[in-house]
Amino acid sequence: MNGFLLTIISLYEYSNLFPDDTTSARLYRESIITVKESFKFYDTGSWLKYNRGDQRQVSNGYMKWQVLEMKLLYAITGDIYFKDLMMLVASYCYNKEYESAGVKLKNYDFSVPLTSTSNKELIFEGKNSQIALNSEILKFTSTYTAPTVEFAKMYDSNLNTFATLKLNDSLFSGDPNLNFDFKKLQKISSFSITYASLDSLDKPVITLYFKDTITNEKWNKIKVIDLKSEVKTNTYKFQSVKAQVFRIVFERNKKMPVFKVSNLACYPPKEKVSSDFMHYITPEEKGSPKGIALSIEQKGMKDVVVFHKSSADVKSLNGEKWNPLKTYRKFPVKISTDTTMFHKFLIICEPKDPASSIGNLNIQPL
């Protein structure tokens, strides 16, 4: 698709240089129709495929280039479809680094995700980056016994590898722990850990500590202000601390002398970043046999567009794709159906300035 979009831009420029060439003008018009008919074959619902011949997905760099290509196509054609496409693909690209020497778009986000507050306002809380433990750790120690390569599985990039933690010293009477010495002082405001084959009731109780220097003998206990427990993962949020040593202490549990962990992650405080757009995906909503309606209020936005998808059940709904050929800009949005369906909406807005706001989202069956 990347090459095809560039071809359309080239045909546009060629047609302007040689206006008497009716063939190039016709190919230009037909190419735009082809994009509209073909995009669905490249779209996975959250990313883009490289081609239609296999299931390879494009790199982060390709994605960001295609956002810019769609932006240029909207500028030269005036066709709102390309703006909708640009906004949609921009929402896919959040927090995806473009790794290439000298690139200026490495960490830039064309669109940032919004969250819903208790008063129904949609806000951007900040970008949640992750400390690269595999490169930032100076030294690792533990009361557990395992080869270094086994411990490394706790924070490698493979989500499917787990480190087996086992206490082999029967004389050890304290609570087992993991200790990370960082190369430099790190700001940390949350920590997450994933367990294998443990449900929420079996997960060990942990306590977090930190030291601001390696030489400091005093450990500071971290006060957790929020614990989010999912099926296999626990996430602990706390007031930001400056730590050069981070300790995870597991409450001793005789019923569970061995367990497996993965995806240990430390996160710095969320960072405010600038972007072209902001996006929000609603939870699944059940409509009536007649359909569903969405209303929302905005102040100072240049543009607000809504994408929609629906299905007979929640499971298949998540596999459906957003349709850039059918978008909505007039509110309330009313979706008519002839049977009960489950619905999801993707709301993408373009702020005019920092004072722009959006909220009071309301979704109701018809």
N, C-alpha and C positions, 0 to 999 in steps of 0.2 A: 504493500500500500504506500509506503514511503516514496518509492520511485514513481508510482503512478500519480501521486499528488504533485510531485515535482514536474512531471510531464504536463499536467494540466496548466501549471504556472508557465511553463515554457511555451505551450501552445497559445496561451493568452498573449504573451509578449511577442511571439512570432506573428500572430494575427494582427496585432497593432502595428507592427513594422511593415507588414505586407497585407494591407486591407483588401486588395483585389484577389487574394488567394482564398477562394470560397471553401476549398477543401479543408484547410487548416481551421477555419472558423467553424465548420460543421463538426470536425473532430473535437474541437474544444467544447462545444455544446453537448455533444454525445458523451464525452468523458465525464462531465458533471453528472449526467443521468446515471452513468455506470457506477460512480462512487456511491450514489444514493441507494442503488440496488444491491451493491456488493458489500457495503460496510459490515453488515450482519455476519458475513462469513469470516471476518477477521476479528470480530469482537467476542471476547470470552465472557463479558459481563463485568469484568474488573481489570482487564488488560487487553493487549492486541497481539494477534498472531503475526508471524513474519510473512507467511504466505498461506495459500489455500491447499498446498500440497502435503503439508505435515502439521504437527501440533506444536512446533517450536514457537516460543513467544519472543517478542522483540526485547532488546536490552532497554535499560533505563534511558540511555541516550537517544535511542530511536523514538521512544515515547515522547520525550520532550521536544525533539525535532518535529514530530508530527503535530504537536500542539501549535508550534510556530507556523508550520505549513498551512494548517487549517485557519489560523489567524490571518495569514496573507491571502488565502482564498476568499475569506469573507470580505477582506478589504477590496479585492479586485472585482468580485462578483456582486457584492451586496446581497447575496443569498443568505438568509437567516439560518438556513440549514448548516452552513459551515461554522457559524458562531455557536450554534447548539452543539455541534460535533466538537468544536474546540473546548467548550465548557465541560462537556462530558468526559473527554479524554484527560483534561486537566485534573478532574476529580480523581482519576485513576492514579495519577502520578505523585500523590502526596507522599512526602518523606522518602522519596526514591533518589538516591544520589546518582549523578551522572559522572561516572569515573573516567576521566580522560585528561591527559596533560594539558594544562592551560585553559580548561573549559571554564566559562563564566557562569554556567547554569548548574554547577555541581550540586549545590544545596538549595537552589531556588525552587519554591513551590508555587506553581501557577494557581493552585486552589488549596485551601486549608479546610479541615473538617470543623463543623460546628457541633456543639452539644446543647441539649435542652435543659434550661434551669427550671426550678420549681414554679416560677411564675410564667413559664412558657416562652421565655425569651431564648433566642438562639444566639449563642456566643462562641467565640474562639478562645479557648482557655490557654492556648500556647502550644508550641511544638514540643513533643515529648521525644527527645533523643535518648540514646543509650550509650553508656560508657563501654568502650571496647575492652572488656576484661582480658582478652587474649593478648593484647598489646600493652595494656596499662599496668599489668601486675608485675611488680618487682620480685616478690617472693610469696609463696603460698605454703602454709603449714596447716596441719590438722591432727586431731587425736585419732582420726580414722587412718587405717593402713591400706594403701593401694599404690600401684605404680603411678608415676607422674602422668603417663599417657592416659591412665584411667581417670584421674582427677580432671584432666583437661577436657574430658567429655562434658563436664558440667557447664562449660561456657564456650564451647566451640560453636561454629555456625550451623551445625547439623542438628535439626530439631528432633531427630529420631535416635540420637545417641544418648545413653544414660550412664552415669558413673555409679558403681555399686559401692555404697558406704557401709563398712563393717568394722566393729570394734573387736580387735584381736587381743588386746591387753586386758586380761581378766582382773588385773590389780587396779586398773583405772577406776576411780570411784566418782569422779566429777561428771559434769554434763559434757557430752562430746561437742566439738566445735570445728568450724572452718575459719581460717584467718587469711585475709588478703592484705598484703602490703603493697601500696600503690607507688609508682615511680614519682608521683607528685600529688599535691593536695587536690582532692576531688570534692566537688559539691554534689551531694546525694540527697534526694528527697523521696525516693521510693525504691523498693527492692522486690523482685519476684523470683519464685522458684517453682519448678514443675516436678512432680513426682510420678513415677511409673507404678501402675497397678494399685494405687491407693485412692479410696474415695475420700470425701470431705471429712468423714468421721475418723479415718485412720491416719490422717496427716499429723506429723509430730508438731508439738507446740514449740515455737522458736522465739528467742529473744535476740535483739540486735544491739551491738555495741560498736563504738568507734573511738579512735585516738587521733588527735590532730597532728601528731608527729610520731615517727617510728620509735624514737627514744623515750617518749612519754610513758611512764609506768602506769598511769591512771586510765582505766577504761570508763567511758561515758555511756550510760545506758540510753538507748534511743526510745522515746515515747511514741508508739504507733498511734496515729489518730484515725486511721481507717484501714480495715482489713477486708479485702475482696477475695472471697474463696470461690473459685470455679471448680469444674470437675476434677482437674488434675493440678491446677495452678493456684497458688496463693500470691497475692500482691499486697505489700505493706507500704502504706503512705505515712509520711512523718514530716515534721518541720525540717527544712533543709539544714544539713550539717556539713562541716568541712572536715573531711576525713582523709588521713593518709594510711590508716589501718582500719579495716572493716571486719568485724567478727560476727559470725552466725552461730548461736548456741542452741543446740537441740536438747529439749527436755528429755532426760533419760527415760527410756521406755523398754522394759524387759520383754514386752510382747513383740517388739519390733527391733531385734538386734541388727537386722540388715534391711536396707531399703535403697532404692535407686532414685537419683535426682538428675535433672538436666535443666538447661536454659536459665541458669542463674544470671540475673541481670540487675544492674544498678543504674538508676536514672537520675540525671541532674534535674534541677527545677525547670519547669516548662518555660520555653522562650517565646516571646512575642516576635512574630515575623510578618513581613509585608507580603501581599499576594495580589493577583489580579481578581480572583474569585474566592467565594466561600461556599461550602456545600454541606448538606445535611440529608441523611437517609432516615426515613421514618421507620419505626418498628412495623411488623406485619399488622394490618388492620382488616377485620372482617366486615365486609359490606352486607347490605341487605340484598334480597333478590332483585331490587331495582337498581342498586349501585351504591356509590359512595361519593362524598363531597369533601373537598379540602379548602379551607380558607386560611389566609395568613395576612398579617399587616407588616408594612415596611415603611421606613422613613429614610429618604435621601439616597435610595438605591438607583443606580443607572438602569439596572435590568434585573429581573427575577424570572427564571424559567423553571418549569416543573416537568420532570420525566415521570413516567408511570409504568408499572408492570403489574400483572395480576395472574392468578392461577386458581384452580379448584381446591388446592390444599397448600399448606405452608411449605412442605418439603419441596414440592416442585416449583413453588414461587421463587425460592432462592436460586434455582437454576435458570430462571427466565432472565432476559436481557432488557436493558432500557432501549426504547425505540426513539432515535433522534429524528425520525420522520413524523412523529406525533408528540409535540410538546405543547405546553400551556403557559400563557402569560396573562390571561384574564382571570380574575378571582371573584367569587369562588370557582374552583375547578369542580366540575360535575362529571363523573364517569358513570354512564348508564350501562346496566347489564340486564340479562334476562334470567339470571340464576345467582345464587349466593357464591361470591368469590372472595379470595383473600388478596389484599392489595399492598403495594409498597410504593412510596414516592421518593424521588430524588429531587431536592430543591437546591438550585444553584443560583447564587446572587452575585451581582457585580457592584461593589460599593463605590459611591462617588467620592467619599472622604472618610476619615476616621470616625465621624459622627454618625455615619449611616448605620441603621439598625434594622433588625427583622425579628419577628416574634409573633406571639399570640396565635400559634399554630393550632388549628382545630380540624379534626377529621371525624366525620360523622356519617353513618349509613343513611342513604336516602330513604 
